[in-house]
Amino acid sequence: MKFHVPLGTLRDWEQGAKYPDTATRSYLHVIEKAPYIVMQALEG
């Protein structure tokens, strides 16, 4: 899991059972725009 989002959470979003909160939507937007920077930051 490159971005530390649990598989079950992704499944819920895809199926429309749940929706990401505001902070998570912001995180997803950053991943969309600069995935390599996020991966680098998460590597520690």
PDB file as gemmi writes it, atoms N, CA and C in Angstrom:
CRYST1    1.000    1.000    1.000  90.00  90.00  90.00 P 1                      
ATOM      1  N   MET A   1       0.836  -1.182   0.000  1.00  0.00           N  
ATOM      2  CA  MET A   1       0.000   0.000   0.000  1.00  0.00           C  
ATOM      3  C   MET A   1       0.880   1.244   0.000  1.00  0.00           C  
ATOM      4  N   LYS A   2       1.077   1.794  -1.119  1.00  0.00           N  
ATOM      5  CA  LYS A   2       1.970   2.936  -1.262  1.00  0.00           C  
ATOM      6  C   LYS A   2       1.544   4.142  -0.445  1.00  0.00           C  
ATOM      7  N   PHE A   3       0.244   4.369  -0.347  1.00  0.00           N  
ATOM      8  CA  PHE A   3      -0.228   5.601   0.275  1.00  0.00           C  
ATOM      9  C   PHE A   3      -0.908   5.372   1.621  1.00  0.00           C  
ATOM     10  N   HIS A   4      -0.790   4.186   2.161  1.00  0.00           N  
ATOM     11  CA  HIS A   4      -1.290   3.856   3.502  1.00  0.00           C  
ATOM     12  C   HIS A   4      -2.803   4.032   3.643  1.00  0.00           C  
ATOM     13  N   VAL A   5      -3.542   3.680   2.593  1.00  0.00           N  
ATOM     14  CA  VAL A   5      -5.002   3.698   2.651  1.00  0.00           C  
ATOM     15  C   VAL A   5      -5.454   2.236   2.652  1.00  0.00           C  
ATOM     16  N   PRO A   6      -6.153   1.809   3.692  1.00  0.00           N  
ATOM     17  CA  PRO A   6      -6.581   0.408   3.771  1.00  0.00           C  
ATOM     18  C   PRO A   6      -7.454  -0.001   2.583  1.00  0.00           C  
ATOM     19  N   LEU A   7      -7.275  -1.227   2.139  1.00  0.00           N  
ATOM     20  CA  LEU A   7      -8.013  -1.752   1.000  1.00  0.00           C  
ATOM     21  C   LEU A   7      -9.525  -1.686   1.225  1.00  0.00           C  
ATOM     22  N   GLY A   8      -9.968  -2.005   2.427  1.00  0.00           N  
ATOM     23  CA  GLY A   8     -11.404  -1.951   2.730  1.00  0.00           C  
ATOM     24  C   GLY A   8     -11.970  -0.550   2.588  1.00  0.00           C  
ATOM     25  N   THR A   9     -11.175   0.442   2.957  1.00  0.00           N  
ATOM     26  CA  THR A   9     -11.604   1.836   2.820  1.00  0.00           C  
ATOM     27  C   THR A   9     -11.754   2.203   1.354  1.00  0.00           C  
ATOM     28  N   LEU A  10     -10.780   1.817   0.540  1.00  0.00           N  
ATOM     29  CA  LEU A  10     -10.864   2.077  -0.896  1.00  0.00           C  
ATOM     30  C   LEU A  10     -12.097   1.405  -1.499  1.00  0.00           C  
ATOM     31  N   ARG A  11     -12.344   0.192  -1.082  1.00  0.00           N  
ATOM     32  CA  ARG A  11     -13.504  -0.551  -1.580  1.00  0.00           C  
ATOM     33  C   ARG A  11     -14.799   0.176  -1.218  1.00  0.00           C  
ATOM     34  N   ASP A  12     -14.894   0.653   0.018  1.00  0.00           N  
ATOM     35  CA  ASP A  12     -16.091   1.386   0.441  1.00  0.00           C  
ATOM     36  C   ASP A  12     -16.300   2.637  -0.399  1.00  0.00           C  
ATOM     37  N   TRP A  13     -15.226   3.363  -0.673  1.00  0.00           N  
ATOM     38  CA  TRP A  13     -15.336   4.575  -1.501  1.00  0.00           C  
ATOM     39  C   TRP A  13     -15.799   4.214  -2.903  1.00  0.00           C  
ATOM     40  N   GLU A  14     -15.195   3.175  -3.480  1.00  0.00           N  
ATOM     41  CA  GLU A  14     -15.532   2.787  -4.846  1.00  0.00           C  
ATOM     42  C   GLU A  14     -16.979   2.328  -4.958  1.00  0.00           C  
ATOM     43  N   GLN A  15     -17.479   1.661  -3.927  1.00  0.00           N  
ATOM     44  CA  GLN A  15     -18.844   1.147  -3.952  1.00  0.00           C  
ATOM     45  C   GLN A  15     -19.869   2.183  -3.497  1.00  0.00           C  
ATOM     46  N   GLY A  16     -19.402   3.340  -3.044  1.00  0.00           N  
ATOM     47  CA  GLY A  16     -20.295   4.398  -2.602  1.00  0.00           C  
ATOM     48  C   GLY A  16     -20.871   4.179  -1.214  1.00  0.00           C  
ATOM     49  N   ALA A  17     -20.310   3.202  -0.479  1.00  0.00           N  
ATOM     50  CA  ALA A  17     -20.793   2.933   0.876  1.00  0.00           C  
ATOM     51  C   ALA A  17     -20.362   4.034   1.842  1.00  0.00           C  
ATOM     52  N   LYS A  18     -19.222   4.626   1.580  1.00  0.00           N  
ATOM     53  CA  LYS A  18     -18.697   5.716   2.401  1.00  0.00           C  
ATOM     54  C   LYS A  18     -18.003   6.705   1.473  1.00  0.00           C  
ATOM     55  N   TYR A  19     -17.780   7.902   1.994  1.00  0.00           N  
ATOM     56  CA  TYR A  19     -17.101   8.936   1.222  1.00  0.00           C  
ATOM     57  C   TYR A  19     -15.948   9.491   2.046  1.00  0.00           C  
ATOM     58  N   PRO A  20     -14.831   9.828   1.393  1.00  0.00           N  
ATOM     59  CA  PRO A  20     -13.702  10.385   2.144  1.00  0.00           C  
ATOM     60  C   PRO A  20     -14.048  11.747   2.742  1.00  0.00           C  
ATOM     61  N   ASP A  21     -13.518  12.000   3.941  1.00  0.00           N  
ATOM     62  CA  ASP A  21     -13.746  13.295   4.578  1.00  0.00           C  
ATOM     63  C   ASP A  21     -12.902  14.368   3.888  1.00  0.00           C  
ATOM     64  N   THR A  22     -13.023  15.590   4.332  1.00  0.00           N  
ATOM     65  CA  THR A  22     -12.349  16.716   3.691  1.00  0.00           C  
ATOM     66  C   THR A  22     -10.832  16.556   3.690  1.00  0.00           C  
ATOM     67  N   ALA A  23     -10.258  16.159   4.815  1.00  0.00           N  
ATOM     68  CA  ALA A  23      -8.802  15.987   4.888  1.00  0.00           C  
ATOM     69  C   ALA A  23      -8.338  14.887   3.943  1.00  0.00           C  
ATOM     70  N   THR A  24      -9.087  13.805   3.875  1.00  0.00           N  
ATOM     71  CA  THR A  24      -8.722  12.697   2.994  1.00  0.00           C  
ATOM     72  C   THR A  24      -8.853  13.095   1.535  1.00  0.00           C  
ATOM     73  N   ARG A  25      -9.871  13.852   1.207  1.00  0.00           N  
ATOM     74  CA  ARG A  25     -10.017  14.334  -0.179  1.00  0.00           C  
ATOM     75  C   ARG A  25      -8.832  15.216  -0.563  1.00  0.00           C  
ATOM     76  N   SER A  26      -8.356  16.016   0.379  1.00  0.00           N  
ATOM     77  CA  SER A  26      -7.184  16.854   0.117  1.00  0.00           C  
ATOM     78  C   SER A  26      -5.952  15.978  -0.123  1.00  0.00           C  
ATOM     79  N   TYR A  27      -5.794  14.953   0.719  1.00  0.00           N  
ATOM     80  CA  TYR A  27      -4.678  14.009   0.572  1.00  0.00           C  
ATOM     81  C   TYR A  27      -4.744  13.324  -0.794  1.00  0.00           C  
ATOM     82  N   LEU A  28      -5.918  12.892  -1.198  1.00  0.00           N  
ATOM     83  CA  LEU A  28      -6.075  12.243  -2.499  1.00  0.00           C  
ATOM     84  C   LEU A  28      -5.754  13.196  -3.643  1.00  0.00           C  
ATOM     85  N   HIS A  29      -6.103  14.451  -3.480  1.00  0.00           N  
ATOM     86  CA  HIS A  29      -5.793  15.451  -4.508  1.00  0.00           C  
ATOM     87  C   HIS A  29      -4.275  15.631  -4.642  1.00  0.00           C  
ATOM     88  N   VAL A  30      -3.581  15.686  -3.517  1.00  0.00           N  
ATOM     89  CA  VAL A  30      -2.116  15.810  -3.552  1.00  0.00           C  
ATOM     90  C   VAL A  30      -1.509  14.572  -4.204  1.00  0.00           C  
ATOM     91  N   ILE A  31      -2.024  13.388  -3.871  1.00  0.00           N  
ATOM     92  CA  ILE A  31      -1.534  12.158  -4.503  1.00  0.00           C  
ATOM     93  C   ILE A  31      -1.729  12.231  -6.016  1.00  0.00           C  
ATOM     94  N   GLU A  32      -2.873  12.731  -6.435  1.00  0.00           N  
ATOM     95  CA  GLU A  32      -3.162  12.843  -7.864  1.00  0.00           C  
ATOM     96  C   GLU A  32      -2.166  13.770  -8.563  1.00  0.00           C  
ATOM     97  N   LYS A  33      -1.838  14.885  -7.923  1.00  0.00           N  
ATOM     98  CA  LYS A  33      -0.975  15.889  -8.544  1.00  0.00           C  
ATOM     99  C   LYS A  33       0.519  15.583  -8.410  1.00  0.00           C  
ATOM    100  N   ALA A  34       0.917  14.954  -7.294  1.00  0.00           N  
ATOM    101  CA  ALA A  34       2.348  14.743  -7.032  1.00  0.00           C  
ATOM    102  C   ALA A  34       2.582  13.419  -6.296  1.00  0.00           C  
ATOM    103  N   PRO A  35       2.268  12.293  -6.949  1.00  0.00           N  
ATOM    104  CA  PRO A  35       2.369  11.012  -6.251  1.00  0.00           C  
ATOM    105  C   PRO A  35       3.780  10.686  -5.762  1.00  0.00           C  
ATOM    106  N   TYR A  36       4.792  11.047  -6.523  1.00  0.00           N  
ATOM    107  CA  TYR A  36       6.160  10.702  -6.124  1.00  0.00           C  
ATOM    108  C   TYR A  36       6.616  11.485  -4.897  1.00  0.00           C  
ATOM    109  N   ILE A  37       6.130  12.694  -4.759  1.00  0.00           N  
ATOM    110  CA  ILE A  37       6.477  13.493  -3.564  1.00  0.00           C  
ATOM    111  C   ILE A  37       5.823  12.879  -2.332  1.00  0.00           C  
ATOM    112  N   VAL A  38       4.577  12.439  -2.462  1.00  0.00           N  
ATOM    113  CA  VAL A  38       3.896  11.791  -1.340  1.00  0.00           C  
ATOM    114  C   VAL A  38       4.605  10.499  -0.968  1.00  0.00           C  
ATOM    115  N   MET A  39       4.967   9.688  -1.968  1.00  0.00           N  
ATOM    116  CA  MET A  39       5.671   8.429  -1.694  1.00  0.00           C  
ATOM    117  C   MET A  39       6.988   8.699  -0.985  1.00  0.00           C  
ATOM    118  N   GLN A  40       7.699   9.720  -1.423  1.00  0.00           N  
ATOM    119  CA  GLN A  40       8.972  10.074  -0.804  1.00  0.00           C  
ATOM    120  C   GLN A  40       8.752  10.499   0.652  1.00  0.00           C  
ATOM    121  N   ALA A  41       7.736  11.273   0.902  1.00  0.00           N  
ATOM    122  CA  ALA A  41       7.457  11.735   2.277  1.00  0.00           C  
ATOM    123  C   ALA A  41       7.076  10.563   3.175  1.00  0.00           C  
ATOM    124  N   LEU A  42       6.367   9.586   2.652  1.00  0.00           N  
ATOM    125  CA  LEU A  42       5.940   8.455   3.460  1.00  0.00           C  
ATOM    126  C   LEU A  42       7.065   7.459   3.730  1.00  0.00           C  
ATOM    127  N   GLU A  43       8.111   7.503   2.923  1.00  0.00           N  
ATOM    128  CA  GLU A  43       9.252   6.598   3.132  1.00  0.00           C  
ATOM    129  C   GLU A  43      10.006   6.936   4.413  1.00  0.00           C  
ATOM    130  N   GLY A  44       9.882   8.154   4.861  1.00  0.00           N  
ATOM    131  CA  GLY A  44      10.514   8.563   6.107  1.00  0.00           C  
ATOM    132  C   GLY A  44      11.881   9.016   5.884  1.00  0.00           C  
TER     133      GLY A  44                                                      
END                                                                             
